[in-house]
Amino acid sequence: MNKRKIAVVITARPSYSRIKTALQAINEHPALELQLIVAASALLERYGSAVNYIVEDGFEIAAKVFNVLEGENLTAAAKTTGIGILELSTVFDNLKPDIVVTVADRFETMATAIAASYMNIPLAHIQGGEVTGNIDEKVRHAITKLADYHFVASENAKERVVKLGENPDCVYNTGCPSIDLAKEVKENSLELPFNPYEKYGGVGAKPDLSKGYLVVMQHPVTNEYQDSRKHIEATLKAIYELNQPTLWFWPNVDAGADGTSTGIRAYRETHQLPHVHFFKNMEGRDFLHLLKHSKCLIGNSSVGIRECAYMGVPVVNIGSRQNKRDRGTNVVDVHYDVELIKAAIEERSSCSIVESNVYGGGDAGLTIANLLEKLPLKFHKTITY
């Protein structure tokens, strides 16, 4: 019996963490053949070379697509998407997958969805139906309309996809695969199992982590990209004044990332930061271990909304990037204001957190693989209005 070929496109470091357990389940499934395509910023060293972790985890890469244009502005994002359509079309033509899988809402995923749709290859979309109130929401909903199958992460997301006119029989609440890793870490991580400085290098001071530490991961907001430097400077000042051990992670390759990165570099040049260490990237499981034992996550990453809720990690969510997204009680939302950020960090770091499983219970990867084996490959997409 011929195995069903499943092409999964990874375009950024968060995408890999979001889909890793599904990749493992597809790879191990006797009726499926994984065709792993790595593209965009997942291939770039300046964003942590996520491709290295993919290889270290034992996955065979079927194709690489270098399509990121430098500039980190809206024009570069649009052109990167266009190049992605061109390159992925060629890859799909060569690999001839039975189903293409795309993840979440980054601008590079739009290229995957368009290429697969125009080539009449069934498209499965993971994490559709969520709302955030920014440009990512437009991309996410557009991919929903292009997709044939929907593997959503929550009941609210499922209802939203159906309301968008998609066939309810093609919408599955699988939970989020990232929760699979969070479940493993939550159940087994009694202490931080590695030295982050020794294992991942990075730059800056090496504060003592034994009495607790903060983690910062703040990305630019694409529809507010002109203010990205001002936004990061508020967080930098708050962390500087709190003077607590802090591990800070570099931003994604989004419009405004230059402003965020420049703001960090400029602040380091004018301020002594003996309590802050900076990292480009970290393997997904290690990052969750780091979060599990932290006092608080600060910034605007969706990991605070998803994995941190499941593990019971306090989160200070800054700004509008995660607006309207389903969340647990671990999150407090604040504006780009130094005093508000400081007060929220102090409050979150000392409060008791109730764990939440809004995004599933930890078996999404296997569920997705089993669905990919059974889904029909040829059908007329039924859309109701």
N, C-alpha and C positions, 0 to 999 in steps of 0.2 A: 504494500500500500504506500502510495506517495504521501509524504508529509505535507501538511499545509504550511506554506511559507508566510511568515509573519514579519513584515518589515517595521522596525521601531526606530524612529528618528529622535536622537538626543541632540539638543541644540545648546544647552547651557548646564552649568553645574547643578542648579536646583532641579532641573528636569531629571537628571540621573538619580538623585535621591528619591524623587517622587515615583520613579518607575522601577527601581532596582529589583524589588522582590518579584514584580511581574516578569522582568527579564529572566530571572532565575527560574521561575515556574515555567515559562515558555521554553527555555533552554532544556529543561528536564522532562518536558512533556513528550511522551512517546509518539504523539501524532502531529507534533508541531516542529517546524524548523525556524529558528531565530535568524533573521537577517538584520543585524544591528548597524545602523547608519549614524555616524557621529559627525556633527556639523557645527558651524558658527563658533560661538565663544567657547564651547566645550573643547575646542582644539587649540585655544590660544594660551600661551604661557602666562601672559600678564593677568589672566583671570583664573589662574591656578591649574591649568592643564587638566581638566576633569577627565580627559581621555586617558591619562596615566592611571587613574584609579580604576577606570573601566577595564583596562588591560590587566592590571594587578588582580582584579577580581575574577579573572579567568575568562572573560567574554571575548569571543572572536569578532573582530570588526569587519563587516562586509564591504563598507565603503566610507570614505571620508569626504566631506564637502566643505571646502574653504570659501566662505562667502561673506565674511564680515568686512565691511568698509570702515576704515577709521573715521573718527569725527565725533561719534557718540552724540549726534544730534538727530533731529527728525528726518532730515534729508538722507543721512546715512542709513537710518533704520529702514526707510522706504526702499532705498536702493539695495540694501542687504537682502530684503525680502524678495526683490525682483531677481537678484542673482541666485537666490535659493531656489526659486521656481525653475530657472533654467537648469541648474545643476542637478536638482533632485529629479527632474523629469528624465534626465539621462540615466541616473542611477536606477530609478524604477524600471526604465526600459530594459536595462541590463539584467537586473535581478528578477524581474517579473514576479513580484510578490502576489499572494492571494488576498492579503489584507494589509493595509498600512495603519500603523498606530501612531498618533500624535498626542502630545502631552500639554495640557494647561493652556496658557494664554500669551506667551511671549510672541513678539512680532515675527520671529523666525518660524514659529509653528504655522503661521498663515501660509508660508511657502509650501510646507508639507501638504496642507489641506488642499490648496489650489491645484498643485501638481497631481495629487492622487485623484481628485475629483474629475479633472479634465481628461485623465487617462482611464477613467471608468474603473478605478480600483476601489473596492469597498474601503471606507475610512472609518476607523474607530477612534473616538476622542475621549481621553481621560480627563476628568475634572471640569467638564462643562457645567453650565447652569449656575455658576456662582457669580456674585455681583460685588463690585468694588467701587464703582463710581468714577473710574478713570478710563484711559484709552484701552487698558487691558480688557475691560469689560466688553468693549466693542469687538475686539479681536476674538474673545472667547465666544461671544454669541454668533459671530460670523462663522467661526469654525463649526459651531453647533449646526448651523444651517447647511454647511457643506458635508457634515459627517453623516454616515449611515447608521452607526451604532454609537451609543453613548454610555460610558462607564463613569457615572457620577459618584461623588464622594459623600453626599448627604441626601436626606429626604427632601429638604427644601430645594436643593439643586435639581432633583428629579422632577419635582412638581413644576419648576421653572422651565425646564427643557420641554416638558409636555405642553406647557402653555405657549411656548414658542412655536408650536405646531408640529412637533415631532411625534412619530408613531409611538405610543406608549409601550408597544411590544418590543421596541428597539432601545428602550432606556432602562438601564440596570443600575441600581444602587449597590455598587461593589465596595464602597468605602475607599479611602485613599491608601495606595500602596505604601506611602511614607509612614503610615501608622503601624505597618507590619514591623518596620525597624524600631520604631518607638516602643512597641510592645516588648520586643526582645531586650532593649536597653532598660526599660522600666523594671522588668522582672529580674534582671541579672546584674545590674550595675550598682554594686555596693559602695564602690569608691572609684575615682578617676583612674582608669587602667593604663594610662600612659603619661609621659611627660611631654606636654605640647611643645615646649621649646626645643627639646631634643629631637622630636619626631618631625616637626614641621618647620623649624627654623623661624622665619619671620624676622621682623626688625623691631627695635625699640628696647625698652627696659624689660627686665624679667622679674616682675613682682612676685612675692610669695603668695601662692594660691591656697595655702593650707587653712586659712581662716575665712575663706570665701572670696568670691570674685564676681564681677559683672561681665556680661558678654554684650557686645554691640555689633549689630548688623543693620546698616541703614543704606537703602538704595535711593537713587533719584526717582522722582515721580514724573512720568513722561509728559503729562500735560501741565506740569509746573517746572519743567526742566530749567527755565531761566533762573529760578530761585534755588537751584540745588546747592550752590555754595553757601548761601545764607542759611538754608535748612541745616546743613551739616555743621555749620559753625555754632548753632545753638546747642546742638548735642555735644560738640567738643567742649564748649565752655562749661556745660553742666557736669560732664565727666571730670574735667580739670578741677572744678571747684569741690566736687565730692571727694576727690583724692582717695578712691578705693581701687584695689587691684582690678584691672580691666583688660579683657582680651577683645581686640577690635578686628573685624573682618572687612576686607575690601568690597566695594560695591559691584553689582552686576554691570554688564555692558549694555546700558540703556541710555537713551537721550538724557543728557545731564550728568553722566558719569564723570566727564571731565571736570565739571564744576565741583562735584563731590570729592574727587581725588585731589584736585588742586587745593581745595579747602583743607583737607587733612594734611597735605604736605606743608602748606603755608603755616598752619597752626603749630606743627611740630618744629618748624624753624624758629618760631617766636616764643614758644613756651616750653618749659621743662616738663616732661611727662614721665617721671620716674615710676609711675604706677600703671603705665599703659604699654601693651605689646600688640603689634599689628601682624595679621596673617593674610595671605592671599586666599587660601582655600584649605579645606580639610576633608578627608574622607567622611562620607555621610554618617557612618556608624560612630566614628570618633567624635564628630561634631555633636551628635545626640548625647553621647557620654558627657561631653563638656557642658552641654546645656543642663543635663540632669543634675549635675552637681554644682551649678551656678546659683547665685543668689537671685539673679534676675536677667532677663534678656531685654535689651533696649534697642529700638529702631523701628523698622517697618517691614520686616520679612514675614512671609506667610508661615514660616516655621513656628513663629510665636502663636499663630492662630490655630495651627494644626497639631504638630507634634508636641509642642509645649503644653497645650491643653490636656492632651492625653497623659503626659508624664507629670502634670501638676507643677510646671515651672512658671513662676511669676513673669509677667510680660508688661513692659511699658511700650505701647504702640504709639509712634509719633506721626502726626499728620494724616493725610487722606489716602495713602496708598492702599490700605486695607478697609476702606469705608464699606459698610454694608455686608461684609463677609460674615457668615455664621461664626460665632465665637463662644468660648466658654467663659467661666467667671475668673479665669487666671489673668485676663487682659484688662488693663485700664488704658483709655485713650486720652492723649494730650495733644495740644497744638505745639508749634515750633517756638516754644517759650522757655528760656533757661530755668526760671524759677519753678514753672510748672513741671518741667522734666525732672528736676532735682527732687521736688516734693513727691512726685509719683514713684521715682526709684526708691526713695527711702520708705514709702508706704508699702510698696509691693515687696521689697526685700524682707520686710518683717511680718508679713501677714500669712495666714494659713490659706492654702489654695485647695479647692475642691477639684479633683480630676474630672475630665469630661471626655466622652467618646463621640462627639458630634460627627467626626469623620471616619467612623468605623471602628471595628474591634480588633483588627490585626490579621485578617486573612484575605486581604484584597488581591494580592498577587496571584494566589492560587485560583481564586474566583475568576479573575480576568483570563487567565490561561485556559481554564475549562470552558469559558464562554467562547473564546476565540476558536476552539476546536469545533464547536457546534453551530456557530452562526452560519446562515446560508450565504453563499457567495454571489449568487445571481438572483436579483429580485428588483422589482420596480419600487423605488422609494416612495412610500405613501406619506404624504404630509396633509394634515388636517388644519383647516382654518375656521 
